[in-house]
């Protein structure tokens, strides 16, 4: 299959590059490197195709990050393209940009592109797109944005509203955007002065009943001050007080009254146990896991109520399935917290302070509770003895074999048709791991200790050759190896692609091949620039690894 402009853009949105290789993405997009190539690709596509690509990418909840997709959008609007096509993309802006976080990120890259072109500010097209986005937001949605945060990625609502010359009437109602232009302290002072003014005017009005002129004047002033107080809804004033107060009891009342969530509360208040009791039920699995170290640091685990809330959340399997977290994510979090494979080697105080048995229990029950993709998988692992304990580059406390087995077992427990194999000493032979559905992760690791494999050839074509002999048809081949360079001495994808093409021709035309290099952070071979070879290489391990495998196997990108 030819690798056209559409396929290249889809690959870029999912992987952050034009090669079928994923390496952990850090920092901002390299604008200088990718801008020229993306401009050429954008000019080759019409507006309808471009909208479809962006719609698919920006509505995807399992992207590694949204930087690449929004960068592509910004490039299209900044490129030398027919005005009708640009207008079509501009009109789609309010529908494609799902929240203000996306808006700020888009603006960041729009500015970097202009800087690369030796210009300042936004283009007229970009300015119109941002204005239309604000026009499509209701007053309640805009206030909710203020309740969450003021800005991100170097932009605030205040700066965008000024840069695009947006006024209150354009958005919908007077005073809707006023909170963005004042600090929390200024909002509270303005509210207090307005209330004082109203009280004074009421007294004046009572004394001036017989004087018509005074009555008219004071009535006008009262209406003016009333409209000022109406510009600051109770929620805005209360959250302003929350952001400035040091009174934890007062902060707790505000959080409960307005049902604020974990990400809407200032960090310094999270040390107060009653506040955390209120916020834990609003947290997701990932939020709770990532805040686990801080919960221990602030001694929240000494509070029985907080521990009970954590246990209740962890026991909620419906929430676990909804969040769709693969067991490997829990394992990475555990190892990063310092929970080793042998808990007996960890200091008792650390075990108690981090409540490690609870985390281990959560990890074990996560198998089989992530969402199924319906894929038929052929998984091959290198269980060579000298690699088993080698630590991963970005997870120093996580060993190669443990990570490989957790990945494979996570798929095996959830997907209906998964076969797991390993390379043996013979060049073109695979052995099958004797797993059953009820097997635990400890038993799965124990099986590997039985096989004393000191050296394998790790030929990447072996899984395809052996699959051709089996009755079972597979959708995806997943090989988990220390480095793919060993099984491919010529360091090119051509030979592997030839065998995959044969399998696609005879057995399954949609079959894919995924190489997971757990111990390397760079690609192991050269790939074709002109055709889609249906091969993907993932270098290293992070929390997005399984999402990338699933999206590739389900043909979301090529």
C-alpha positions as CSV (number, residue, x, y, z in Angstrom):
1,X,0.0,0.0,0.0
2,X,1.3,3.4,-1.0
3,X,2.2,5.8,1.8
4,X,0.2,8.9,0.7
5,X,-0.1,12.4,2.3
6,X,-3.1,11.3,4.4
7,X,-1.4,8.2,5.8
8,X,1.7,10.3,6.7
9,X,-0.3,12.9,8.5
10,X,-2.2,10.2,10.5
11,X,1.0,8.5,11.4
12,X,2.5,11.9,12.5
13,X,-0.6,12.6,14.8
14,X,-0.3,9.2,16.5
15,X,3.5,8.7,16.7
16,X,5.0,12.2,16.5
17,X,7.1,11.4,13.4
18,X,6.8,10.1,9.8
19,X,8.6,6.8,10.4
20,X,6.7,3.8,11.8
21,X,8.6,4.2,15.0
22,X,7.5,5.5,18.4
23,X,10.0,6.8,20.9
24,X,8.8,8.4,24.1
25,X,7.8,12.0,23.3
26,X,9.3,14.8,25.4
27,X,8.9,18.6,25.3
28,X,7.3,20.6,22.5
29,X,7.1,19.7,18.9
30,X,10.3,20.6,16.9
31,X,8.7,23.3,14.7
32,X,11.9,24.0,12.7
33,X,12.2,20.3,11.8
34,X,8.6,19.4,10.9
35,X,7.1,22.6,9.5
36,X,8.4,22.4,5.9
37,X,7.4,18.7,5.6
38,X,3.9,19.3,7.0
39,X,3.3,22.3,4.8
40,X,3.9,20.2,1.7
41,X,1.6,17.5,3.0
42,X,-1.1,20.0,3.9
43,X,-1.0,21.5,0.4
44,X,-1.5,18.1,-1.1
45,X,-4.8,17.5,0.7
46,X,-8.2,19.1,0.2
47,X,-10.2,20.6,3.0
48,X,-12.6,17.6,3.4
49,X,-9.8,15.1,3.8
50,X,-8.0,17.4,6.3
51,X,-11.2,17.9,8.4
52,X,-11.6,14.1,8.5
53,X,-8.0,13.5,9.6
54,X,-8.2,16.2,12.3
55,X,-11.6,15.0,13.5
56,X,-10.4,11.4,13.9
57,X,-7.2,12.5,15.8
58,X,-8.8,15.1,18.0
59,X,-11.7,13.0,19.0
60,X,-9.4,10.1,19.9
61,X,-9.1,9.7,23.7
62,X,-6.0,7.4,23.5
63,X,-3.6,9.7,21.7
64,X,-0.1,9.9,23.3
65,X,-0.6,13.6,23.4
66,X,-2.5,16.2,21.4
67,X,0.5,18.4,20.5
68,X,1.1,16.9,17.1
69,X,-2.6,17.0,15.9
70,X,-3.0,20.7,17.0
71,X,0.3,21.5,15.4
72,X,-0.9,20.1,12.1
73,X,-4.1,22.2,12.4
74,X,-2.0,25.3,13.1
75,X,0.3,24.5,10.1
76,X,-2.7,24.2,7.7
77,X,-4.1,27.5,8.7
78,X,-0.7,29.2,8.4
79,X,0.2,27.6,5.0
80,X,-0.1,29.1,1.5
81,X,-3.3,27.4,0.7
82,X,-6.4,28.4,-1.3
83,X,-8.6,30.7,0.9
84,X,-11.7,28.6,0.4
85,X,-10.0,25.5,1.9
86,X,-8.7,27.6,4.8
87,X,-12.1,29.0,5.5
88,X,-13.6,25.5,5.6
89,X,-11.0,24.5,8.3
90,X,-11.6,27.8,10.2
91,X,-15.3,27.1,10.3
92,X,-14.7,23.6,11.7
93,X,-12.5,25.1,14.5
94,X,-15.2,25.4,17.3
95,X,-16.3,21.8,16.7
96,X,-12.8,20.3,16.6
97,X,-11.2,22.1,19.5
98,X,-12.9,20.4,22.4
99,X,-11.8,22.6,25.4
100,X,-9.7,25.5,26.4
101,X,-6.7,23.3,27.0
102,X,-6.7,22.4,23.3
103,X,-7.2,26.1,22.5
104,X,-4.1,27.2,24.4
105,X,-2.0,24.4,22.9
106,X,-3.1,25.4,19.4
107,X,-2.3,29.0,20.1
108,X,1.2,28.0,21.3
109,X,2.0,26.3,18.0
110,X,0.4,29.0,15.9
111,X,2.7,31.5,17.6
112,X,5.8,29.3,17.2
113,X,5.0,28.9,13.5
114,X,4.7,32.7,13.0
115,X,8.0,33.1,14.8
116,X,9.6,30.5,12.5
117,X,8.2,32.6,9.6
118,X,9.7,35.8,11.1
119,X,6.3,37.3,12.0
120,X,4.6,38.2,15.3
121,X,1.1,37.6,16.6
122,X,-1.7,35.6,14.9
123,X,-2.8,35.5,11.3
124,X,-6.3,36.9,10.5
125,X,-7.5,33.4,9.8
126,X,-6.2,32.2,13.2
127,X,-7.7,35.2,15.0
128,X,-11.1,34.6,13.3
129,X,-11.0,30.9,14.3
130,X,-10.3,31.8,18.0
131,X,-13.1,34.4,18.0
132,X,-15.6,31.9,16.6
133,X,-14.5,29.3,19.3
134,X,-15.3,31.8,22.1
135,X,-18.6,32.8,20.3
136,X,-19.7,29.1,20.4
137,X,-19.1,28.8,24.2
138,X,-22.1,29.4,26.5
139,X,-21.6,31.8,29.5
140,X,-21.7,28.8,31.9
141,X,-19.0,27.0,29.9
142,X,-16.8,30.1,30.1
143,X,-17.3,30.4,33.8
144,X,-16.4,26.7,34.2
145,X,-13.2,27.3,32.4
146,X,-12.3,30.1,34.9
147,X,-13.2,27.7,37.8
148,X,-10.6,25.1,36.4
149,X,-7.7,27.4,35.5
150,X,-6.7,30.8,34.1
151,X,-4.5,29.5,31.3
152,X,-1.8,27.1,30.1
153,X,1.1,26.8,27.5
154,X,2.0,30.5,27.9
155,X,-1.6,31.8,27.2
156,X,-4.5,32.9,29.3
157,X,-8.1,33.7,28.4
158,X,-7.3,37.3,29.2
159,X,-4.5,37.4,26.6
160,X,-6.4,35.7,23.9
161,X,-9.5,37.9,24.4
162,X,-7.3,41.0,24.1
163,X,-5.3,39.7,21.1
164,X,-8.5,38.8,19.2
165,X,-10.4,42.0,20.2
166,X,-13.3,40.0,21.7
167,X,-15.9,41.9,23.8
168,X,-18.5,40.7,26.2
169,X,-21.4,41.2,23.7
170,X,-19.6,38.9,21.2
171,X,-19.5,36.1,23.7
172,X,-23.1,36.5,24.9
173,X,-23.6,38.4,28.1
174,X,-22.1,41.4,29.8
175,X,-19.5,40.5,32.5
176,X,-19.0,36.9,31.4
177,X,-15.3,37.4,30.7
178,X,-14.7,40.0,33.5
179,X,-13.2,37.5,35.9
180,X,-10.4,36.7,33.4
181,X,-9.2,40.3,33.6
182,X,-9.0,40.6,37.4
183,X,-7.1,38.7,40.1
184,X,-9.0,36.9,42.8
185,X,-8.2,39.6,45.3
186,X,-9.5,42.3,42.9
187,X,-12.7,40.4,42.3
188,X,-13.4,40.1,46.1
189,X,-12.6,43.8,46.7
190,X,-14.9,44.8,43.8
191,X,-17.7,42.7,45.2
192,X,-17.3,44.1,48.8
193,X,-17.3,47.7,47.5
194,X,-20.4,47.0,45.4
195,X,-22.2,45.6,48.4
196,X,-21.2,48.5,50.6
197,X,-22.3,51.0,47.9
198,X,-25.7,49.4,47.6
199,X,-26.3,49.6,51.4
200,X,-25.3,53.3,51.4
201,X,-27.5,54.1,48.5
202,X,-30.5,52.4,50.2
203,X,-30.0,54.6,53.2
204,X,-29.7,57.7,51.0
205,X,-32.8,56.7,49.1
206,X,-34.9,56.5,52.4
207,X,-33.8,59.9,53.5
208,X,-34.4,61.5,50.1
209,X,-38.0,60.3,49.5
210,X,-39.3,63.8,49.1
211,X,-36.5,64.9,46.7
212,X,-37.2,63.6,43.2
213,X,-33.8,64.5,41.8
214,X,-32.0,62.7,44.6
215,X,-34.3,59.7,44.2
216,X,-33.5,59.5,40.4
217,X,-29.8,59.9,41.0
218,X,-29.6,57.3,43.7
219,X,-31.8,54.9,41.8
220,X,-29.5,55.0,38.9
221,X,-26.5,54.4,41.1
222,X,-28.2,51.5,42.8
223,X,-28.9,49.9,39.4
224,X,-25.3,50.4,38.4
225,X,-23.9,48.8,41.5
226,X,-26.4,46.0,41.2
227,X,-25.3,45.2,37.7
228,X,-21.7,45.2,38.9
229,X,-22.5,42.6,41.6
230,X,-24.4,40.5,39.0
231,X,-21.2,40.4,36.9
232,X,-19.6,38.2,39.6
233,X,-21.7,35.1,40.2
234,X,-21.6,33.4,43.6
235,X,-19.4,30.6,42.3
236,X,-16.8,33.0,40.9
237,X,-16.6,34.9,44.2
238,X,-16.5,31.7,46.3
239,X,-13.7,30.2,44.2
240,X,-11.8,33.5,44.4
241,X,-12.0,33.2,48.1
242,X,-10.9,29.5,47.9
243,X,-7.8,30.5,46.0
244,X,-6.8,33.2,48.4
245,X,-7.9,31.9,51.8
246,X,-5.7,30.2,54.3
247,X,-8.7,29.1,56.4
248,X,-9.0,25.4,55.6
249,X,-12.5,25.1,57.2
250,X,-13.8,27.9,55.0
251,X,-12.2,26.3,51.9
252,X,-13.8,22.9,52.8
253,X,-17.3,24.6,52.9
254,X,-16.7,26.1,49.4
255,X,-15.5,22.8,47.9
256,X,-18.6,21.0,49.3
257,X,-21.0,23.7,48.3
258,X,-19.9,23.9,44.6
259,X,-18.9,20.2,44.3
260,X,-15.5,21.1,43.1
261,X,-13.2,18.3,41.7
262,X,-9.7,17.4,42.6
263,X,-8.1,19.3,39.6
264,X,-10.0,22.5,40.6
265,X,-8.6,22.8,44.1
266,X,-5.3,24.7,44.8
267,X,-2.4,22.3,45.8
268,X,-1.7,23.8,49.2
269,X,-5.1,22.8,50.4
270,X,-4.6,19.1,49.6
271,X,-2.6,18.6,52.8
272,X,-5.8,19.0,54.8
273,X,-7.3,15.6,55.5
274,X,-11.0,16.6,55.5
275,X,-10.5,18.2,52.0
276,X,-9.0,15.0,50.6
277,X,-11.9,13.0,52.1
278,X,-14.2,15.2,50.0
279,X,-12.1,15.0,46.8
280,X,-11.1,11.3,46.6
281,X,-14.5,10.2,45.3
282,X,-14.1,12.7,42.4
283,X,-10.7,11.3,41.3
284,X,-10.0,8.8,38.6
285,X,-7.8,5.7,39.1
286,X,-4.8,7.4,37.4
287,X,-5.2,10.6,39.4
288,X,-5.2,8.6,42.7
289,X,-2.2,6.5,41.6
290,X,-0.2,9.6,40.6
291,X,-1.0,11.4,43.9
292,X,-0.2,8.3,46.0
293,X,3.3,9.5,47.0
294,X,1.8,12.9,48.1
295,X,-0.9,11.2,50.1
296,X,1.8,9.2,52.0
297,X,3.9,12.4,52.4
298,X,1.1,14.3,54.1
299,X,0.3,11.2,56.3
300,X,-3.2,10.9,54.9
301,X,-3.0,7.1,55.1
302,X,-3.1,7.4,58.9
303,X,-6.7,8.6,58.5
304,X,-9.1,5.6,58.4
305,X,-11.7,7.5,56.4
306,X,-9.2,8.3,53.6
307,X,-8.0,4.7,53.5
308,X,-11.6,3.4,53.3
309,X,-12.3,5.8,50.5
310,X,-9.2,4.6,48.6
311,X,-10.2,1.0,49.1
312,X,-13.7,1.7,47.9
313,X,-12.4,3.4,44.8
314,X,-10.0,0.6,44.0
315,X,-12.7,-2.1,44.5
316,X,-14.9,-0.4,41.9
317,X,-14.3,-2.6,38.9
318,X,-16.8,-0.7,36.7
319,X,-14.6,2.4,37.1
320,X,-11.5,0.3,36.4
321,X,-13.0,-0.9,33.1
322,X,-14.2,2.6,32.3
323,X,-10.7,4.1,32.7
324,X,-9.3,1.2,30.6
325,X,-6.0,0.9,32.4
326,X,-3.7,-2.0,31.3
327,X,-1.9,-3.8,34.2
328,X,1.4,-2.6,32.9
329,X,0.5,0.9,33.9
330,X,-0.1,-0.2,37.5
331,X,3.2,-2.1,37.5
332,X,5.1,1.0,36.3
333,X,3.5,3.1,39.0
334,X,4.4,0.5,41.7
335,X,8.0,0.2,40.7
336,X,8.4,4.0,40.4
337,X,7.1,4.3,44.0
338,X,9.8,1.8,45.1
339,X,7.7,-1.4,45.5
340,X,10.0,-4.2,44.4
341,X,9.0,-7.6,43.0
342,X,10.1,-9.1,46.4
343,X,8.2,-7.1,49.0
344,X,10.3,-8.7,51.8
345,X,13.3,-6.7,50.6
346,X,11.6,-3.4,51.2
347,X,11.9,-1.6,54.6
348,X,8.8,-2.3,56.8
349,X,8.3,1.5,57.4
350,X,8.2,2.2,53.7
351,X,5.7,-0.7,53.1
352,X,3.4,0.8,55.8
353,X,3.8,4.4,54.7
354,X,3.0,3.7,51.1
355,X,0.4,1.0,51.8
356,X,2.2,-1.3,49.3
357,X,0.0,-4.4,49.9
358,X,-3.0,-2.4,48.7
359,X,-1.2,-1.3,45.6
360,X,-0.1,-4.9,44.9
361,X,-3.7,-6.1,45.4
362,X,-4.9,-3.5,42.9
363,X,-2.2,-4.6,40.3
364,X,-3.2,-8.2,40.6
365,X,-7.0,-7.5,40.2
366,X,-6.4,-5.3,37.2
367,X,-5.7,-8.3,35.0
368,X,-8.8,-8.9,32.9
369,X,-10.5,-5.6,33.9
370,X,-9.4,-3.4,31.0
371,X,-11.5,-3.1,27.8
372,X,-11.3,-5.7,25.1
373,X,-10.3,-4.8,21.5
374,X,-11.5,-8.0,19.9
375,X,-8.0,-8.6,18.4
376,X,-6.6,-12.1,17.7
377,X,-3.0,-11.9,18.9
378,X,0.2,-13.8,18.4
379,X,2.6,-12.7,21.1
380,X,6.3,-13.8,21.2
381,X,8.7,-13.0,24.0
382,X,12.4,-13.4,24.3
383,X,12.9,-15.1,27.7
384,X,16.6,-15.6,27.3
385,X,18.2,-15.9,30.8
386,X,20.7,-13.1,30.7
387,X,18.0,-10.5,29.9
388,X,15.4,-11.3,32.5
389,X,16.5,-9.0,35.3
390,X,17.9,-6.2,33.1
391,X,16.2,-2.9,34.0
392,X,14.4,-0.7,31.5
393,X,16.0,2.5,30.5
394,X,13.2,4.8,31.8
395,X,12.1,2.5,34.7
396,X,15.2,1.5,36.6
397,X,13.3,-0.6,39.1
398,X,11.4,-2.6,36.5
399,X,13.0,-5.7,34.9
400,X,12.7,-6.8,31.3
401,X,11.0,-10.1,31.9
402,X,8.5,-8.8,34.4
403,X,7.4,-6.0,32.0
404,X,7.1,-8.5,29.1
405,X,5.1,-11.0,31.0
406,X,2.7,-8.3,32.4
407,X,2.1,-7.0,28.9
408,X,1.4,-10.4,27.5
409,X,-0.7,-11.6,30.4
410,X,-2.8,-8.4,30.3
411,X,-3.8,-9.2,26.7
412,X,-4.1,-12.9,27.4
413,X,-6.6,-12.4,30.3
414,X,-8.8,-10.0,28.4
415,X,-8.8,-10.9,24.7
416,X,-10.6,-14.0,23.5
417,X,-7.9,-15.4,21.2
418,X,-4.4,-14.8,22.3
419,X,-1.5,-17.3,22.0
420,X,1.8,-16.6,23.8
421,X,5.1,-18.1,22.6
422,X,8.8,-17.8,23.2
423,X,12.0,-18.3,21.2
424,X,13.9,-21.5,21.9
425,X,17.5,-22.5,21.0
426,X,16.5,-23.8,17.5
427,X,16.6,-21.0,14.9
428,X,13.1,-21.2,13.5
429,X,11.2,-22.8,16.4
430,X,8.8,-21.4,19.0
431,X,7.6,-22.8,22.2
432,X,4.2,-22.0,23.6
433,X,3.7,-20.9,27.2
434,X,1.3,-23.3,29.0
435,X,-1.0,-20.6,30.4
436,X,-4.6,-21.0,31.5
437,X,-7.1,-18.2,32.0
438,X,-6.9,-18.4,35.8
439,X,-3.1,-18.2,35.9
440,X,-1.7,-15.5,38.2
441,X,1.2,-13.2,37.3
442,X,3.5,-14.9,39.8
443,X,2.8,-18.3,38.2
444,X,3.3,-16.8,34.7
445,X,6.7,-15.6,35.8
446,X,7.5,-18.9,37.5
447,X,7.0,-20.8,34.2
448,X,9.8,-18.8,32.6
449,X,12.2,-20.0,35.4
450,X,11.6,-23.6,34.3
451,X,13.0,-22.9,30.8
452,X,16.8,-22.6,31.0
453,X,17.3,-20.7,27.7
454,X,20.8,-19.3,27.5
455,X,20.8,-18.1,23.9
456,X,18.3,-17.6,21.0
457,X,18.6,-16.3,17.5
458,X,15.5,-14.2,17.9
459,X,14.6,-14.2,14.2
460,X,11.7,-11.8,13.7
461,X,10.3,-13.8,10.8
462,X,9.8,-16.9,13.0
463,X,6.4,-15.9,14.4
464,X,5.0,-15.4,10.9
465,X,6.4,-18.7,9.6
466,X,5.0,-20.7,12.6
467,X,1.6,-18.9,12.3
468,X,1.3,-19.9,8.7
469,X,1.3,-23.6,9.9
470,X,-1.5,-23.0,12.5
471,X,-5.2,-23.1,11.9
472,X,-5.7,-20.0,14.0
473,X,-5.7,-16.7,12.1
474,X,-4.1,-13.6,13.8
475,X,-4.8,-9.9,13.4
476,X,-1.6,-8.7,15.0
477,X,1.9,-10.2,15.7
478,X,3.5,-8.7,18.9
479,X,7.1,-9.5,19.6
480,X,8.6,-8.3,22.9
481,X,12.4,-8.2,22.7
482,X,15.3,-6.4,24.4
483,X,16.3,-5.0,21.0
484,X,15.2,-5.9,17.5
485,X,18.6,-5.4,16.0
486,X,19.6,-9.0,16.9
487,X,16.9,-10.7,14.8
488,X,17.6,-8.5,11.8
489,X,21.3,-8.3,10.9
490,X,20.8,-6.2,7.7
491,X,18.9,-3.6,9.7
492,X,16.2,-3.1,7.1
493,X,12.4,-3.9,7.2
494,X,12.4,-5.3,3.6
495,X,12.9,-9.0,4.5
496,X,10.4,-8.9,7.4
497,X,7.9,-7.1,5.2
498,X,8.1,-9.7,2.5
499,X,7.0,-12.5,4.9
500,X,4.3,-10.3,6.4
501,X,3.0,-9.6,2.9
502,X,2.7,-13.4,2.3
503,X,0.7,-13.8,5.5
504,X,-1.6,-10.9,4.6
505,X,-2.1,-12.4,1.1
506,X,-2.9,-16.0,2.2
507,X,-4.4,-15.6,5.7
508,X,-5.4,-12.1,6.8
509,X,-5.2,-9.0,4.6
510,X,-5.4,-6.7,7.7
511,X,-2.6,-8.4,9.7
512,X,-0.1,-6.1,11.5
513,X,3.3,-6.6,13.0
514,X,4.5,-4.8,16.2
515,X,8.0,-4.9,17.6
516,X,8.4,-3.7,21.2
517,X,12.1,-3.0,22.1
518,X,12.0,-2.7,25.9
519,X,15.7,-1.9,26.4
520,X,16.3,0.5,23.5
521,X,15.3,4.1,22.8
522,X,16.2,4.2,19.1
523,X,15.0,2.4,16.0
524,X,16.6,-0.9,15.0
525,X,16.1,-0.8,11.3
526,X,15.4,1.3,8.2
527,X,11.8,1.6,6.9
528,X,10.3,2.4,3.5
529,X,9.5,6.0,2.8
530,X,7.1,5.2,0.0
531,X,4.9,2.3,1.2
532,X,3.0,1.3,4.3
533,X,4.7,-1.9,5.4
534,X,2.2,-2.5,8.3
535,X,5.1,-2.8,10.7
536,X,5.4,-0.7,13.8
537,X,8.4,-0.4,16.2
538,X,8.0,0.9,19.7
539,X,11.2,1.8,21.6
540,X,11.0,1.7,25.4
541,X,8.0,1.4,27.6
542,X,5.6,4.1,28.9
543,X,1.9,4.4,29.9
544,X,0.9,4.9,26.2
545,X,2.5,1.7,24.9
546,X,-0.7,-0.4,24.9
547,X,-2.8,2.4,23.4
548,X,-0.4,2.7,20.5
549,X,-0.4,-1.0,19.9
550,X,-4.2,-1.1,19.9
551,X,-4.6,1.9,17.6
552,X,-2.1,0.5,15.1
553,X,-3.7,-2.9,15.1
554,X,-7.2,-1.4,14.7
555,X,-5.9,0.5,11.7
556,X,-6.4,4.0,13.1
557,X,-3.0,4.8,11.5
558,X,-0.6,2.9,9.3
